[in-house]
């Protein structure tokens, strides 16, 4: 058996965050959710550019690490799966998914400034993963409208993350068609239900839906509960 190499007492998490961990890490140990939060805080604090929120005090689509982790476990995310964040902002979700779950990630973002933050931060997250002895999944960021950038890659997506709380009606309508193009077994995270049961359109046969709630500490803007949704694409072929 090959034994893991113990990192120095000032391991990667401690070096980045300045906080001494209670338990010494070994190379290859995946960071806990709390440790991941420490790493992210340190990385984004060290970036030259900072997140812009266009006048919002707190972003009404910014989800926090405990919720990201819970959703990815619900989705049974596996290393090497293709994860796409449609509207990725500064890449905070992708950083978590790539580091803790080993998924190959693509972020699509229309706001150039926040995408530049994401790219700068990813260089630091990649350096952290190397130092910590973690896998290095593929991570890339694309600047543009998701209505243009998502269709060419949708066939290969295993997990589609859409923090669509503030998406315009026309963008949510576009997403419905993209979800039906997903391969069987692909999973989707949504903050707004795009195919309500009451519509009785016959489109529900293409997805299996699970609804759940966010709670305290799950989203940036409130501790009040709210509804979230997970779709799983069925094997029913989609036809217009």
C-alpha positions as CSV (number, residue, x, y, z in Angstrom):
1,X,0.0,0.0,0.0
2,X,1.2,3.5,-0.9
3,X,0.9,5.8,2.1
4,X,-0.2,9.4,1.6
5,X,2.4,12.0,2.2
6,X,1.7,14.2,5.2
7,X,1.7,17.9,4.3
8,X,3.7,20.3,6.6
9,X,1.8,21.7,9.5
10,X,1.3,24.8,7.4
11,X,-0.7,22.9,4.8
12,X,-2.4,24.4,1.7
13,X,-5.6,25.4,3.5
14,X,-3.8,26.9,6.4
15,X,-1.3,28.8,4.2
16,X,-4.1,30.3,2.1
17,X,-6.5,31.1,4.9
18,X,-4.2,31.8,7.8
19,X,-6.3,29.5,10.0
20,X,-4.7,26.5,11.7
21,X,-6.8,23.3,11.1
22,X,-7.7,21.1,14.1
23,X,-6.7,18.0,12.0
24,X,-3.5,17.8,10.0
25,X,-4.2,17.2,6.3
26,X,-2.6,14.7,4.0
27,X,-1.8,15.1,0.4
28,X,-4.9,14.1,-1.6
29,X,-7.3,14.8,1.3
30,X,-10.4,16.5,-0.2
31,X,-11.1,19.7,1.8
32,X,-14.2,19.7,3.9
33,X,-17.0,22.1,3.1
34,X,-15.7,24.5,5.9
35,X,-12.2,24.2,4.6
36,X,-13.4,24.9,1.1
37,X,-15.1,28.0,2.3
38,X,-11.8,29.1,3.9
39,X,-9.9,28.5,0.7
40,X,-12.5,30.4,-1.4
41,X,-12.5,33.4,1.0
42,X,-8.7,33.6,0.8
43,X,-8.6,33.2,-3.0
44,X,-11.2,35.8,-3.8
45,X,-9.7,38.2,-1.2
46,X,-6.3,37.9,-3.0
47,X,-7.7,38.6,-6.5
48,X,-6.9,41.9,-8.0
49,X,-10.5,42.3,-9.3
50,X,-13.5,41.9,-7.0
51,X,-17.0,40.8,-7.6
52,X,-19.4,43.4,-9.0
53,X,-23.1,43.2,-8.1
54,X,-24.6,46.2,-9.9
55,X,-26.0,47.9,-6.8
56,X,-27.1,44.8,-4.9
57,X,-26.0,44.7,-1.3
58,X,-26.2,40.9,-1.5
59,X,-26.6,38.9,-4.7
60,X,-30.0,37.2,-5.0
61,X,-28.6,34.2,-6.8
62,X,-25.4,33.6,-4.9
63,X,-25.6,30.2,-3.2
64,X,-23.2,29.2,-0.4
65,X,-21.0,26.1,0.0
66,X,-23.2,24.0,2.2
67,X,-26.0,24.2,-0.4
68,X,-23.7,23.5,-3.3
69,X,-22.3,20.4,-1.6
70,X,-25.8,19.1,-0.7
71,X,-27.1,19.5,-4.2
72,X,-24.1,17.9,-5.8
73,X,-24.5,14.9,-3.4
74,X,-28.2,14.7,-4.3
75,X,-27.1,14.6,-7.9
76,X,-24.5,11.9,-7.2
77,X,-21.8,13.9,-9.0
78,X,-18.8,11.9,-10.1
79,X,-15.3,12.8,-11.0
80,X,-14.9,13.4,-14.8
81,X,-18.6,14.3,-15.3
82,X,-19.3,17.4,-17.4
83,X,-20.6,20.2,-15.2
84,X,-21.9,23.5,-16.7
85,X,-22.8,26.6,-14.7
86,X,-25.0,28.8,-17.0
87,X,-24.5,32.2,-15.5
88,X,-21.4,31.4,-13.4
89,X,-20.5,34.9,-12.1
90,X,-17.2,34.8,-10.4
91,X,-17.0,31.0,-10.6
92,X,-17.6,30.2,-6.9
93,X,-19.7,27.2,-7.6
94,X,-17.3,25.8,-10.2
95,X,-14.4,26.2,-7.7
96,X,-16.3,24.0,-5.3
97,X,-17.5,21.4,-7.8
98,X,-14.0,21.0,-9.4
99,X,-12.2,20.8,-6.1
100,X,-14.5,18.7,-4.0
101,X,-16.2,16.5,-6.7
102,X,-13.6,16.4,-9.5
103,X,-16.0,17.3,-12.3
104,X,-14.8,18.9,-15.5
105,X,-16.4,22.3,-15.5
106,X,-17.4,25.0,-17.9
107,X,-18.7,28.4,-16.7
108,X,-20.7,30.7,-19.0
109,X,-21.0,34.3,-18.0
110,X,-22.2,37.4,-19.9
111,X,-20.6,40.0,-17.4
112,X,-17.0,40.4,-18.6
113,X,-15.7,41.8,-15.3
114,X,-17.0,38.9,-13.1
115,X,-15.7,36.4,-15.7
116,X,-12.3,38.0,-15.4
117,X,-12.5,37.5,-11.6
118,X,-13.4,33.8,-12.2
119,X,-10.5,33.3,-14.5
120,X,-8.0,34.9,-12.1
121,X,-9.4,33.0,-9.2
122,X,-9.2,29.7,-11.1
123,X,-5.5,30.0,-11.5
124,X,-5.2,30.3,-7.7
125,X,-7.6,27.4,-7.1
126,X,-5.6,25.2,-9.5
127,X,-2.4,26.1,-7.6
128,X,-4.1,25.1,-4.4
129,X,-5.3,21.7,-5.8
130,X,-1.7,21.0,-7.0
131,X,-0.3,21.9,-3.6
132,X,-2.9,19.8,-1.8
133,X,-2.3,16.8,-4.0
134,X,-5.8,16.9,-5.5
135,X,-7.0,16.0,-9.0
136,X,-7.0,18.7,-11.6
137,X,-10.2,18.5,-13.6
138,X,-10.7,20.6,-16.7
139,X,-12.0,24.1,-16.0
140,X,-12.8,26.7,-18.6
141,X,-14.8,29.9,-18.7
142,X,-16.7,31.3,-21.7
143,X,-17.8,34.9,-22.0
144,X,-21.1,35.3,-23.8
145,X,-24.9,34.9,-23.8
146,X,-25.8,31.4,-22.6
147,X,-28.4,31.2,-25.4
148,X,-25.4,31.3,-27.8
149,X,-22.8,29.4,-25.8
150,X,-24.9,26.5,-24.3
151,X,-26.4,24.8,-27.4
152,X,-23.0,23.7,-28.9
153,X,-22.1,21.8,-25.7
154,X,-25.5,20.7,-24.3
155,X,-25.3,17.2,-25.7
156,X,-22.3,16.4,-23.5
157,X,-23.5,17.9,-20.3
158,X,-24.0,15.6,-17.2
159,X,-25.0,18.4,-14.7
160,X,-26.4,21.8,-15.7
161,X,-26.5,24.4,-12.9
162,X,-28.9,27.3,-13.5
163,X,-29.2,29.9,-10.7
164,X,-32.1,31.3,-12.8
165,X,-33.7,33.3,-10.0
166,X,-33.3,36.6,-11.9
167,X,-33.1,35.2,-15.5
168,X,-35.3,37.1,-18.0
169,X,-38.5,35.3,-19.1
170,X,-37.0,34.7,-22.6
171,X,-33.9,33.1,-21.2
172,X,-35.9,30.7,-18.9
173,X,-38.0,29.9,-22.0
174,X,-34.9,29.1,-23.9
175,X,-33.6,26.8,-21.1
176,X,-36.7,24.6,-21.3
177,X,-35.7,23.6,-24.9
178,X,-32.1,23.0,-23.9
179,X,-33.1,20.8,-20.9
180,X,-35.0,18.5,-23.2
181,X,-31.9,18.1,-25.4
182,X,-29.9,16.7,-22.5
183,X,-28.9,13.1,-22.6
184,X,-30.8,10.6,-20.4
185,X,-29.7,10.8,-16.8
186,X,-28.4,14.3,-17.0
187,X,-29.3,16.5,-13.9
188,X,-30.3,20.1,-13.7
189,X,-30.4,22.5,-10.7
190,X,-32.9,25.4,-10.9
191,X,-34.0,28.2,-8.6
192,X,-37.2,28.6,-10.5
193,X,-39.3,25.7,-11.8
194,X,-39.5,25.9,-15.6
195,X,-42.1,23.1,-16.0
196,X,-44.7,23.5,-13.2
197,X,-46.9,20.4,-12.8
198,X,-50.0,22.5,-13.1
199,X,-49.2,23.4,-16.7
200,X,-50.2,19.9,-17.9
201,X,-48.4,20.4,-21.2
202,X,-47.2,16.9,-21.5
203,X,-43.6,18.0,-21.2
204,X,-43.2,16.6,-17.7
205,X,-42.6,13.1,-19.2
206,X,-39.2,14.3,-20.2
207,X,-38.0,15.0,-16.7
208,X,-38.2,13.6,-13.2
209,X,-38.5,16.5,-10.8
210,X,-37.5,16.9,-7.1
211,X,-38.3,20.0,-5.1
212,X,-36.5,20.9,-1.9
213,X,-35.7,24.0,0.1
214,X,-32.8,26.2,0.9
215,X,-32.4,27.1,4.6
216,X,-30.3,29.2,6.9
217,X,-26.7,29.5,5.6
218,X,-27.5,28.2,2.1
219,X,-27.9,31.4,0.2
220,X,-26.3,34.8,0.6
221,X,-29.3,37.1,0.7
222,X,-31.6,35.5,3.3
223,X,-32.0,32.9,6.1
224,X,-35.6,32.4,5.2
225,X,-36.5,29.1,3.4
226,X,-37.2,29.0,-0.3
227,X,-37.9,26.5,-3.1
228,X,-35.3,24.9,-5.3
229,X,-35.6,22.2,-8.0
230,X,-33.7,19.3,-9.5
231,X,-34.6,17.8,-12.8
232,X,-33.3,14.4,-14.1
233,X,-33.7,13.9,-17.8
234,X,-35.7,10.7,-18.6
235,X,-35.0,8.4,-21.5
236,X,-38.1,9.5,-23.4
237,X,-36.9,10.9,-26.7
238,X,-37.8,14.6,-27.2
239,X,-39.7,15.7,-30.2
240,X,-41.4,18.9,-31.0
